[in-house]
Amino acid sequence: MKKMDEIVNYCKENGFMYPGSQIYGGLANAWDYGPLGIELKRNIQNIWWQKFVQESPYNVGLDAAILMNPQVWVASGHVGGFSDPLMDCKECKNRFRADHLIEDNSNENPAGWSNEKMEQYIKDNNLKCPNCGASNFSEIKEFELMFKTQQGVISNEGSDIYLRPETAQGIFVNFKNVVRTTRRKLPLGIAQVGKAFRNEITPGNFIFRTREFEQMELEFFCKPGTDMEWFEYWKKYCMDWLLKYGLTADNLVYRDHEASELSHYSAGTVDIEYQFPFGQSELWGIANRTDYDLKAHQVASKESMEYHDPLTNEKYIPYVIEPSLGLNRVLLAFICDALVHDEERGDILKIHPDLAPYKICVMPLQKQQNEQAFTIYQALAKKYMVEFEASGNIGKRYKRQDLIGTPYCVTIDFDTENDDCVTIRDRDTTEQVRVKIAELENYFLDKFNL
């Protein structure tokens, strides 16, 4: 696997990501998705949606608003309880999370520790500032993680409102609406892909942790008593999806949360962690949230969140299993895993064909073939993302397509005029086959799961 700085340079140089607001000096940890990055991101969204909604007999979709009634965040516990323990180095003025400082410099897990206990541990063990090496820290202060703005057109006269820090609450408050309008019975999953915002104090590692990010999240509602069975079901379902689309099994591991680090609402949480170039870190979290969220909204809103089972006539508040995947993180993992170096061919993005930004590149060998090649390009582009490349040495064109992960190149060559065939080259094997132009559509039918 390549080093992290090599991954970042690759993404910037090839149009996957650009630093946000770059011509104005940028904005820390803000990234814009370029022509290749947006295609890769859309492909990941589409295959996730296909597997978790389209192919599932249990799940439906939702797109809830980013801005919600502020009482949603009071009920969920985010207002007043969603903050990080921060301390400043008095020497270099850098700011750090106290719990991360302890985790990174010891075998301790400070989840659930009070601020006083963390301060004392750092002092007793003489932990150093990661930036300057000093041991001179301020007291811990709580840092609010939600972005606050105002709703209203007149400055300073609007009401406070928040950018959502997660997509889950939009699903919970719409649970009864979805049940009523779809007439679905439990078990029932509600899936959503959308933006979330967290005022992280220590974002970093490229797109792994940013203040603006996207989640692909499922809230799966089930009958109490069946929750752990469904918990195991979704653990395997999520891992199988990652493996199917090309992540290496040796780079993936389940990590069960210890009792001390479980969220107060969780009856069990497991992370699927991935071995990034900067270390092993969370990729996908699967949590048993019990009935905490629906109960909290029932109490705060005075609206019943009970489910009435039409078959047994039972009434109960469902338990929820939540598989939550960061779109930005899994995109980074796919690139890290797929970008390999070949001694003869250079860097190659051997990404799964369904994920590849461009599926096919059409290449005429001669200028006089451009018109025919463009006709082929237009026909294929009705179904696939296709690139048209007409300039440069054919070897360099192949190399460029290998670099950005294009699985197949279609070349209109010197024999095309005589036999109405083109040459198709496979990215991974470099094998070439001759195919009739009239049969191109059928040839590619079984190459992509579209």
C-alpha positions in Angstrom: 0.0 0.0 0.0 1.2 3.5 -0.9 2.1 6.1 1.7 -0.6 8.7 2.6 1.2 11.6 1.0 1.4 9.6 -2.2 -2.3 8.9 -2.1 -3.1 12.6 -1.6 -0.8 13.7 -4.5 -2.3 11.0 -6.7 -5.8 12.3 -6.0 -4.9 15.9 -6.5 -2.9 15.4 -9.7 -5.5 13.2 -11.4 -8.7 15.1 -10.7 -10.2 13.1 -7.8 -9.9 15.8 -5.2 -8.8 19.5 -5.0 -8.1 21.6 -2.0 -11.2 23.7 -1.3 -11.1 27.4 -2.2 -7.5 26.8 -3.4 -7.1 30.2 -5.3 -7.8 32.0 -2.0 -5.3 29.9 0.0 -7.7 27.1 0.7 -9.8 26.2 3.8 -8.3 23.7 6.3 -9.6 20.2 5.7 -12.0 21.2 3.0 -11.9 19.2 -0.2 -13.7 19.6 -3.6 -14.4 16.5 -5.6 -13.1 16.8 -9.2 -14.3 15.1 -12.4 -13.0 11.7 -11.4 -13.8 12.0 -7.7 -17.4 12.9 -8.2 -17.9 9.9 -10.5 -16.3 7.5 -8.0 -18.4 9.0 -5.2 -21.6 8.6 -7.3 -20.7 5.0 -8.2 -20.2 4.1 -4.5 -23.5 5.7 -3.6 -25.3 3.8 -6.4 -23.9 0.4 -5.6 -24.6 0.9 -1.8 -28.1 1.9 -2.6 -28.6 -1.0 -5.0 -27.4 -3.5 -2.3 -29.0 -1.9 0.7 -32.3 -0.7 -0.7 -33.0 -2.0 -4.2 -32.0 -5.6 -3.6 -33.3 -5.7 0.0 -36.8 -7.0 0.8 -36.8 -5.0 4.0 -35.5 -1.5 3.2 -36.8 1.7 1.7 -35.2 5.1 1.2 -35.5 8.6 2.6 -33.9 12.0 2.0 -34.5 14.2 5.1 -33.8 17.9 5.3 -30.4 19.0 6.6 -32.0 21.7 8.7 -34.4 20.4 11.4 -36.4 21.8 14.3 -33.8 22.5 17.1 -35.9 20.4 19.5 -34.8 17.3 17.5 -31.2 17.8 18.8 -32.4 18.5 22.3 -34.3 15.2 22.4 -31.4 13.3 20.8 -29.0 14.5 23.4 -26.8 16.5 21.0 -27.5 19.9 22.5 -25.6 20.0 25.8 -24.0 16.6 25.4 -22.2 16.6 22.1 -18.7 18.0 22.7 -15.1 17.1 22.8 -12.7 17.4 25.8 -10.0 19.9 24.5 -6.8 21.2 26.1 -4.2 23.7 24.8 -0.5 23.4 24.9 0.6 26.6 26.6 4.0 26.6 24.8 3.0 26.2 21.1 -0.7 27.1 21.5 -1.8 24.0 19.6 -5.1 22.4 20.7 -5.6 18.7 21.3 -8.3 16.3 22.4 -7.4 15.0 25.8 -8.8 11.5 25.2 -6.8 11.2 21.9 -3.6 12.3 23.7 -4.1 9.5 26.2 -5.0 6.9 23.7 -2.0 7.7 21.5 0.5 7.6 24.3 -0.6 4.7 26.4 -2.6 1.5 26.5 -5.5 3.2 28.3 -9.0 3.7 26.9 -10.3 6.9 28.4 -13.8 6.5 27.1 -16.1 7.4 30.0 -13.4 9.2 32.0 -14.2 12.5 33.6 -12.3 15.6 32.6 -10.6 15.7 36.0 -9.4 12.1 35.6 -8.0 12.7 32.2 -6.2 15.9 33.4 -4.7 14.0 36.3 -3.5 11.1 34.1 -1.8 13.4 31.7 -0.1 15.2 34.5 0.9 12.1 36.4 2.3 10.4 33.3 4.0 13.6 32.0 2.4 13.2 28.5 4.0 15.4 25.9 2.6 17.8 23.3 2.7 16.0 19.9 3.8 19.3 18.3 6.5 20.8 20.5 7.2 18.1 23.1 6.3 20.3 26.1 4.3 19.1 29.1 2.4 22.3 29.9 -1.3 22.0 29.1 -4.3 24.1 30.0 -7.4 22.7 31.8 -9.8 20.7 29.7 -12.6 22.6 28.1 -15.6 21.2 26.3 -15.8 22.1 22.6 -19.2 22.2 20.9 -19.3 19.9 17.9 -22.5 21.2 16.2 -22.4 24.0 13.7 -24.9 26.7 14.8 -26.5 29.2 12.4 -29.7 31.4 12.4 -33.0 30.9 10.6 -34.4 34.3 9.5 -33.7 37.0 7.0 -32.8 39.8 9.5 -29.3 39.7 11.1 -29.4 38.9 14.9 -33.2 38.5 14.9 -33.4 34.9 13.7 -33.7 31.8 15.8 -30.8 29.4 16.4 -30.7 26.4 14.3 -28.1 23.7 13.6 -26.5 21.9 10.7 -27.2 18.2 11.3 -24.3 16.3 12.9 -25.7 13.0 11.6 -28.4 11.8 9.2 -29.9 9.3 11.7 -32.3 11.7 13.4 -34.1 12.5 10.2 -34.9 8.9 9.9 -36.2 8.5 13.5 -38.5 11.5 13.3 -40.0 10.1 10.1 -40.4 6.5 11.3 -44.2 6.7 11.7 -44.6 8.5 8.4 -42.7 5.8 6.5 -44.7 3.0 8.2 -48.0 4.7 7.5 -47.3 5.5 3.8 -45.5 2.4 2.7 -47.8 0.0 4.8 -44.7 -2.0 5.5 -44.4 -4.4 8.4 -41.4 -4.9 10.7 -38.6 -5.6 10.3 -38.2 -2.4 8.2 -35.0 -0.5 7.3 -34.9 3.1 6.3 -31.8 4.2 4.3 -30.4 7.6 3.6 -27.3 9.1 1.9 -26.6 12.7 2.9 -24.4 15.4 4.2 -23.6 15.9 7.9 -21.5 18.5 9.7 -19.3 18.3 12.8 -17.1 21.1 14.1 -14.2 18.7 14.6 -11.2 20.3 16.3 -8.8 17.7 15.0 -9.8 16.9 11.4 -7.1 15.4 9.2 -5.7 12.4 7.3 -7.0 13.9 4.0 -10.7 13.1 3.5 -10.8 10.6 6.4 -12.0 13.2 9.0 -13.5 16.5 7.7 -16.0 18.9 9.1 -18.3 18.4 6.1 -18.9 14.8 5.2 -21.4 12.3 3.8 -23.0 9.3 5.5 -24.6 6.2 4.0 -26.8 5.1 6.8 -29.4 2.5 7.5 -31.7 2.5 10.6 -33.2 -1.0 10.8 -36.3 -1.3 13.0 -37.1 -4.7 14.5 -39.0 -6.3 17.3 -37.3 -6.3 20.7 -35.7 -9.7 21.3 -34.7 -10.2 17.7 -32.3 -7.3 17.7 -29.0 -9.2 18.3 -29.9 -11.7 15.5 -30.3 -8.7 13.2 -27.1 -7.2 14.6 -25.1 -10.2 13.5 -27.0 -10.3 10.1 -25.9 -6.7 9.3 -22.4 -7.2 10.5 -21.9 -9.9 7.9 -23.9 -8.1 5.2 -21.7 -5.0 5.5 -18.4 -7.0 5.4 -19.6 -9.0 2.4 -20.3 -5.7 0.5 -16.8 -4.4 1.2 -15.1 -7.6 0.1 -17.3 -7.9 -3.0 -16.1 -4.5 -4.3 -12.5 -5.1 -3.8 -11.2 -4.3 -0.3 -8.6 -6.8 0.7 -9.7 -9.1 3.5 -6.3 -8.8 5.3 -6.9 -5.0 5.6 -10.3 -5.4 7.3 -11.1 -6.4 10.9 -14.1 -6.4 13.3 -13.5 -4.5 16.5 -16.1 -4.9 19.2 -16.5 -1.9 21.5 -15.7 -2.5 25.1 -18.3 -1.8 27.7 -16.5 1.4 28.8 -16.6 2.9 25.3 -20.2 2.0 24.4 -22.6 4.9 23.8 -25.1 5.1 26.6 -27.9 3.9 24.2 -26.0 1.0 22.8 -26.5 -2.7 23.6 -23.6 -3.6 21.4 -21.4 -1.8 18.8 -18.8 -3.2 16.4 -16.6 -1.3 14.0 -15.3 -2.7 10.7 -11.8 -1.1 10.7 -9.6 -0.7 7.7 -5.8 -0.6 7.6 -5.2 2.8 6.1 -1.6 4.0 5.4 -1.8 6.1 8.6 -3.0 3.1 10.7 -6.0 1.0 11.4 -9.2 3.1 11.9 -13.0 2.9 11.8 -14.6 2.5 8.4 -18.1 1.2 9.2 -19.9 1.2 12.5 -22.8 -1.2 13.3 -24.6 -0.4 16.5 -27.6 -1.8 18.4 -29.2 1.5 19.4 -32.1 -0.4 21.3 -35.2 1.8 21.5 -33.4 4.8 22.8 -34.0 7.2 19.9 -37.7 6.5 19.4 -38.4 6.7 23.1 -36.5 10.0 23.4 -38.5 11.5 20.6 -41.7 10.1 22.0 -41.1 11.8 25.3 -39.9 15.1 23.8 -42.6 15.4 21.1 -45.5 13.8 23.0 -46.1 11.8 19.8 -46.4 8.0 20.1 -43.6 6.1 18.4 -45.2 2.7 19.1 -45.5 0.2 16.3 -48.8 -1.8 16.1 -48.2 -5.3 14.7 -51.2 -6.1 12.6 -50.6 -9.9 12.8 -50.2 -10.2 16.6 -52.0 -7.0 17.7 -48.9 -6.2 19.9 -47.8 -2.6 20.4 -44.1 -1.9 21.1 -41.4 0.6 20.4 -39.0 -1.1 18.0 -35.3 -1.6 18.6 -32.9 -0.2 16.0 -29.8 -1.7 14.4 -27.7 1.0 12.7 -25.0 0.3 10.1 -23.4 3.7 9.4 -20.8 4.1 6.7 -18.8 7.3 5.9 -18.9 7.8 2.2 -15.7 9.8 2.2 -13.9 7.2 4.3 -14.9 4.2 2.2 -14.0 6.1 -1.0 -10.5 6.7 0.5 -10.2 3.0 1.4 -11.1 1.9 -2.2 -8.4 4.2 -3.6 -5.8 3.0 -1.0 -6.5 -0.6 -1.8 -6.7 -0.3 -5.6 -3.7 1.9 -6.3 -0.8 -0.4 -7.1 2.6 0.0 -8.8 3.7 -2.2 -11.7 7.4 -2.2 -12.6 6.7 -2.0 -16.3 3.4 -0.1 -16.5 3.8 2.3 -13.6 0.9 3.1 -11.2 -2.4 1.4 -11.9 -5.8 1.9 -10.2 -7.1 -1.6 -10.2 -10.5 -0.6 -8.8 -13.6 -2.8 -9.2 -15.2 -2.1 -12.7 -18.5 -1.0 -11.1 -16.6 1.7 -9.1 -14.3 3.0 -11.9 -15.0 6.7 -12.7 -14.8 5.9 -16.4 -15.9 2.5 -17.6 -14.5 2.7 -21.2 -12.1 4.9 -23.2 -12.6 5.1 -26.9 -9.4 5.8 -28.9 -8.9 6.3 -32.6 -5.4 5.5 -33.9 -5.6 8.0 -36.8 -7.1 11.5 -37.1 -9.3 10.4 -40.0 -10.9 7.8 -37.7 -12.1 10.5 -35.2 -15.6 10.7 -36.7 -16.2 7.0 -36.6 -14.7 6.7 -33.1 -16.9 9.5 -31.8 -20.0 7.7 -33.1 -18.9 4.7 -31.1 -18.3 6.9 -28.1 -21.8 8.4 -28.3 -23.4 5.0 -28.6 -21.6 3.6 -25.5 -22.1 6.9 -23.5 -25.9 6.3 -23.5 -25.2 3.6 -20.9 -21.7 4.1 -19.5 -19.3 6.9 -18.4 -17.0 6.9 -21.4 -13.9 9.0 -22.2 -12.8 10.0 -25.7 -9.1 10.3 -26.2 -7.7 11.1 -29.6 -4.2 12.5 -29.1 -0.9 11.1 -28.2 1.0 7.8 -28.5 -1.3 4.8 -28.0 0.9 3.4 -25.2 0.8 6.7 -23.3 -3.0 6.7 -23.7 -3.2 3.2 -22.3 -1.0 4.3 -19.4 -3.2 7.3 -18.6 -6.3 5.1 -18.5 -4.6 2.5 -16.3 -3.7 5.3 -13.9 -7.2 6.5 -13.5 -8.7 3.0 -13.3 -10.6 2.7 -16.7 -11.2 -1.1 -17.1 -11.5 -1.2 -20.9 -10.1 0.7 -23.8 -11.7 0.5 -27.3 -9.3 1.2 -30.1 -10.3 2.0 -33.6 -7.3 0.7 -35.4 -5.8 0.1 -38.9 -7.9 -3.0 -39.6 -11.3 -1.5 -38.5 -12.1 -0.2 -42.0 -11.7 -3.7 -43.4 -13.4 -5.9 -40.8 -15.7 -3.5 -38.8 -14.0 -4.6 -35.6 -12.3 -2.8 -32.8 -9.6 -3.9 -30.3 -10.7 -4.0 -26.7 -7.9 -4.0 -24.1 -8.4 -5.2 -20.5 -6.8 -2.9 -17.8 -5.8 -5.7 -15.4 -4.6 -8.4 -17.8 -3.6 -6.2 -20.8 -5.2 -8.9 -23.0 -6.7 -7.7 -26.2 -9.6 -9.0 -28.2 -11.2 -8.1 -31.5 -15.0 -7.4 -31.4 -17.4 -6.4 -34.1 -18.6 -2.8 -33.6 -22.2 -4.0 -33.9 -21.6 -6.4 -31.0 -20.0 -3.9 -28.6 -23.2 -3.3 -26.6 -23.6 -7.0 -25.9 -19.9 -7.5 -25.2 -20.1 -5.0 -22.3 -23.4 -6.2 -20.9 -21.8 -8.7 -18.5 -18.8 -6.5 -17.7 -20.6 -4.1 -15.4 -23.4 -4.6 -12.8 -25.4 -1.5 -13.9 
